[in-house]
Amino acid sequence: MRLSRHLIKISTVLHFKLECGEERGHKIKFINIKHCYINMGPDGHEIYNRSGELLNNLDAVIPRIKPSMTFYGCALIRQFESLGVFCLNNSLPISLSRDKLCALQILGMHKIPMPLTSFAHSPVDTKQVIQTVGGAPLVIKLLEGAQGKGVVLAETNKAAESVINAFKSLNANILVQEFVKESLGKDIRCFVIDGKVVGSMQRESAPDDFRSNLHLGGTASPVKTTLEERKIAIKAARILKLKVAGVDIIQSITGPKVLEVNSSPGLEGIEDITEKDVAGLIIECVEKNVFLKKKQMEDNLENDNDF
């Protein structure tokens, strides 16, 4: 299916193969989120590029938003949604997934297995928080961190107290999480598209680190996921209402646990490891959803004409 108007990718970084859409006959372009602005009023909404180009009449948008641009990026996507443009991931699911505490609360309410996690406001509660997650070693995460940044492993209770209190003195919001030793610095990234795991890879931390992020020197390798891991990844993405998600899972003695759900998962590593055209599968997901949306609109119009 060729999109009747065109498909656009809005982002602050170019981490998506635009030629995948062009090869399928779509007009696709990259727009920097920072170069867009929106107008709102009783007579309608408008979105403009810095060049003055009106961006209202699009078939679809593929959001790729850096953590530092979450607020503005989601405001922009919300504006596209109000105009009836299909957005691969909507603004609310992106916002929820970026709020690590909120995402864990939602996943926990739906019985998704995850590492034991604690959150408190006052440094007075530091010792109790440490005890709640089973004591050191434990992981301390900045809520605003991304790609492994702002994540610290505290080897002793004393070290944990020092790190937590240091963050609290800076008014930083943090999560304190049990350290799953048996994961051995490894996790599995399950790439979910439209309710299906289309590819997975195992990420392993560098020898002198415990974080498996590729940006921090971690390595990736092929992995055969279990049915349970795939079910958990699909369920986590569905609960957060993400059509595309990278679900990070670790193995523990009690089974797989979800570490994080990423609403803008990178393609780096996953395509090489799985030898799958993941970008192409994303375009196919857009095509299918835009087609279904147009079909529903046509059916609604026919039903209205029957009266």
N, C-alpha and C positions, 0 to 999 in steps of 0.2 A: 504494500500500500504506500503510495506516495502522498505525503502530507500536502494538502491543498495550498497552504500558505507557506510557513516555514518553521523550522525548529531552531531554537536558540539555546546556547549554553551560557548562563551567567555565572561569573566566578571572579575571584580575585587572583586565581592561579590557573594556568592552563595545564590541567592534568587529565585531559580527555581527548581521545583521538577523533578529531572533527571529521576526518576523511571517512569514518565508518558511516556517518549519516549521508555524506555526499555520494558514496558508492551505491547507496540505496535510492538515489534520486532526490534526496531532500536538499533544500537550501538550508545550510546550517552555519552559524557564525558564533564567534566568541565575543561576549560583552563583559567588560570589567564592571563588577558591582559598584565600585567606587565612582564610575563614570555615568551612573544612572541617577535620575531624580524623579520624584513623583509629585503629581498635582491631585488634590482631592477637593471635591465640591459637590453641591446638591445636583448639579447637572451631569455628573459623571467623574470618572477617574482617568488619569493619563499617566503614562510612563515614558520618559524621554531619555535618550542617550545624550552624552555631552555634546555631540555634534548637532543636536537638535532633532535627531531622527525619532519619530513616534514609534513606540514599541508595543502598542495596544493589540495589533492584529497578528498574533502569533498562534500557531497550533500548540506548541509545547515549549516548556522550559526545563533544562536539566541543571539544577542548582549544584554548584560546587563552592561551598562557603568556608573560608578560613575561620577558625575559632574567634579570632579578634574581630571579625566582621559579622558575627552571628546576629546581633540585634538589627543592624541595618539590612543585612541580607534577608532576614526573615520578614522584615517590613516590606521589602521589595517583592518577595514571593507572595506575600499576602495580597499585595496590590494586583499581581497577575491573577491570583485566584479570584479576586472580585470581578475581574474582566472575563472570567470563564476560560482562561488559558490553562491547559493541563500542565501541572507541575509534577515532575517525577517523584519528588518528595515534597509534601506540603510544609507550610511554615510551622504549624504547631508541632508535628512530629519531630522536626529538626530542632526546635527549641527545647522540647522535652528530652531528646537524646543528648543534647549538649549540656543540660543540667544533670550532672552525674548523680547527685543526690536524688532528684526527682525521678530520674530514670530507674534507679535502683528501688525506690519506693514503689513505683508502678509495677516493676517486674516482680518484686517480692510479694505484692498483693495477689499476683497471679501464680504464685508458687514456683517461679523460675529459680532453680538452684543457683546460688551465688556465694562468694566468700562472706563470712560473717563481717558486718560493717557497722561502725559506730560513728555518731555525729553529735557534737556538743558545742555549746556556745562559749562556756566559761572555762578558763584554765584551771579553776578549782576542781573541775570534774575530770581532770586529766588521768589520774590514777585509776578511777573507776572505768573510764573509757578503755584504758589499756587492759584491765582485767576482763572487761566484757568480751573482747575479741580473742581472749586466751593468752594474753601476755606476749612478750617479745620471743622471737623476732616477729615484727609486724610491719605493715606497709602504711605509709602516710601519703595521702594524695591531695594536692591542691584541687579544689573544685573547678577552678578556671584553667587547669593545665590540660595539655593535649600532646599527643605523639610522644608520651613518656616523660615529658617535661613536668617538673613539679611533683615527681614521685620519688619517695625516699624509703629505703629499707633501714629500719632501726633494729640493730642486732640485740640490744639489751633494753630492759625497762627504763633504765636511767637515760640512755640515749634517746628513747622514745619520748620521755618526759621533756627532755631538752628541746628536741625538734618541734614537738607539739606546742610547747610554750613559746618558742621563738616565732612560729607561724602566728599564734594567737596574739602576740605582742604587736604584730604588723596588721592586725585585724583581717587576717586571711582566713577564708573558710576552707576547712579541710575535712577529709574522711579518714578514719582510722580503720584499717582492714586487716583481717587475719592473713598471715603469710602461709600459703599452701606450699610447704617444703617439697612435697613429692612431685610438684609440677616441674621442678628442676630447671627453672628459667625458660620453659617452653610454653607456648600457647598455640591454639589453632584458630586461624582466621577463616570463618565460613562466609562466603560471599553469597548473599541472598538476593534474588531478583524475583519480584512478583510471586512470593510464596514458595520459592524453590531454591535449594542450595545448588548453585551452578558451578561452584568450584571451591576448593579448600586448600590451604597450605599450612604447614607447621612453621612457626617462627621460633628461633632460638636465640637467646641473648649472647652477647659477646662474652668471652671468658672472664672478664673483670666486671661484669654487670649482671643484674638480675632482670632487667627490662628487655623484652624481646622485640621492641619496635625496630623496624628496618632503618628508620631515620637515625637511630642511635648505634648503628653498627651490627644490629642483629642479622641473622641469616635466615633464608627461607628454603624449604624443601618440600617435596611432594608428601602427601599424607592420605591415608585411607580412613575416612571418618566412619564412625559407627552410626547406626540408625538413631540411637538415642541422641547423639551430638547433633545430627541434622534436624531432628524433631525440635530440640531445644532452640537451635538457631532460628528455625522458621517461626516458632512460637514467639520468641523474643521480638523478632522483627514485626510480626503481626500485631502483637500487643501495643507496640509503639507506633503502629500504623505507617511503617516505612516500606515503600515498594522496593527500594534498594538499600541494603545495609551490609556492613561488615560486622559480624558478630564474633567477638573474641572469647574463646572458651579455654579453660585450663582443666587438666585432669587431676582429680583428688582421690583419696582412698574411698570416698563415698560416691564417686562418680563425677561426671562433667559439671563444671560451674561456669556461669557467664561472668566475665570480667567487665565487659563494656559492649555497647552497641553503637557503632559509628554510622552516622547518616550521610557522610561523604567519604566512603572508603576509596582509597587510592587503587589504581589499576597496576601500579608498579609491583612487580613480583608475581601477582596472581596469574597474569596471562602467560608469563614465561614458564612458571611452575606447572600450571595445568595444561598449557598449550591449547587453551580455549580462547575464542574471540569474545571476551567478556564485554568489551565495548559494543560489539555487534549485538549481543544479547540485550544490552540496555536499550539500544535503538529499537529492537524488536518489541521490547516491553512498552516503549513510548508509542510505537505504531499501534499496537493492540489496544492500548487504553484510549488513545485518541479516537480510534475507529469506534470503540464501544460507546464513548461519550457522544460522538456524532450520531450514532444509531439511536441512542436513547433520546436525543433531542428531536430527531426525525419522528420517532414513534410518539413522543409527547405531542408534537405538532399535529400528527395525524389524528390522535385521540381528541385533541381540542377541536379539530375541524368536524368531528363526528357529531358534535352537539349543536 
